[in-house]
Amino acid sequence: MKVILKKAIANLGGAGEVVSVKPGFGRNYLIPQGLAYLASEANMARLEQERAVLEERSRRDFLEARRRAAQLEGASIVFKARAGEEDKLFGSVTRADIAEQIQARGLDFELDKRIVMLDEPIKTLGVRTVPIQLHADVTVDVEVRVEPQES
């Protein structure tokens, strides 16, 4: 019996794949649990249509991410912060701070702090390059300068 998987199932296949299973497993488990549906001609056509829609959406998302990356290309932001000995900050510069500062530049889209790829907050003065991941295939680097605050 051939079925189309709705979800990825270990040792069987990924979502959208057409797999052959024993008739009892398909009828008694996969289909009633909502994990698969019968691979009929109509369902195969529906699967192809869904794939085409997903590919188009993926292409649109990629192009939108490239457009956004063009707005951020070569961006440099400056933070003024109080620092003590050995250029250590009293506080830190976080993902949210960076996203907020970039957003203040007047972008035409909302920049979420979760796409700022900063492993840990910046706690010293200096210049860092922080990647912003707009899409799985589109990443743009932003220069972040942390300078001492004049008292």
N, C-alpha and C positions, 0 to 999 in steps of 0.2 A: 504494500500500500504506500502510495506517495502522498506526503503532506508538506505543507508550507509552514515553517516555524514562525510564530509571532514573536518569540523571545529566544535569546540564546540559551541553549540547553547543553550542559556539560556532556561530553562524549557523544554528542549528536550533531550539533551544528549551530550556526549563528542565526540571528533574526533575518527573515526573508529568504532563507535557503530552502531549497526543495530537497527533501531527504526521503529515503525509503525506510520504512519501519514495518515491523510485523503488524498484521491487521488488528490483533487484539490490543496491542500497545497504543496504536493510533485511536481506535474506537473507544477503548475503555479508560484511557488516561490522558493522552495529549489533547484530543478534541474537547472532552468534557471539562478539563481544567482550563481551557482557553489558551493553551500553549501553542496550538497549531490549528490549521484548517485544511480540509481536503484539497488536494492539488487537482482540481477540475479545470476544464478549459477556461471557464469564466473567472475562476480565482487566479489562474496563471496570468490572464489578461489584466486583472486588477493589480497583481503584483508588479507587472511591467509598468503599468501606469503610475503606481506609487513610487517605483524606483526613478522614473523620469521626473516626477515632482520633486523628490528628494535631491536629485542631481541638480536640478534647476535652482532649488533653494540654496544648496551648498555653493553653487557658482555665484549666486547673488550675494551671499554672505561674504565670500572671499573678495569680491569686487568692492563691496562696501568697506571691508577692513582695509583694503589697499587705499581707498579714498581717505579714510581716517588717518592712515599711516602717513599720507602725504602732508596732512595738516600738522602732524607731530614731528616730522622729519627735521632734524637739526635743532630741536627745541632744547633750551637750556633754562633751568629755573634756579633761583637763588633763595636761600634761607638765611636769615640773620638770627643767630642764636648766641646766648651767653655761654662762654666756655671757661673752664678752669685750667689747672695745670695740665701740661702735655696735651693741650687742645681737646680735652674731653668736655663734652657738652653737659650742661645742667638740664637734663631731659634727653630727648631724642627726636629724630625726624622719622616718621612712620609712613607706611603705604598710604594711609588716609591723608596725611599732610601733603604728600607728593601729588596724589590724585586731585586734591582740592586746589593746589597751586596751579596745576596744569589746566584744570577746569576754568580757573579764573582768567585764563588767556583768551576766553571767548570762543570756545569750540562750539560747533553746531551739533554735538552729540554729548551724551552723558558718559563720563569716564568713571567706571566702577573701580574701587580700590583693590578688588580681587584680581584685576588683570595687571596690576603693578607687581612685577616679579622681584620683590625685595625680600631676601631671605630673612634678614633681621634688621631691626631699626638702626639707623645711622646714629652713632654716638660720638663721633669725632669730627673735627673741622676737616675740610678738604673737598676734593672733587671726586664724584663717583659717576659711573655710567649705569643707569638703571633701565633694564628692558621692560617694555610695555607690550604684553601679548594680546593683540587685538583679535587674533584668529589662530587656529592651530598652525597655520602656515605663514602668518604675518606677525612679525615682531619688529618693533622700532625702539632704538635706544635713545634715552633722554639723559642729558647731562644734568646732574644735580650738584650744585655748589653750596656748601655750608660754610658761611663766613662768620667771623666774630662780630658780635653786636657792639656798636659803639656805646659806651656808657654815658 
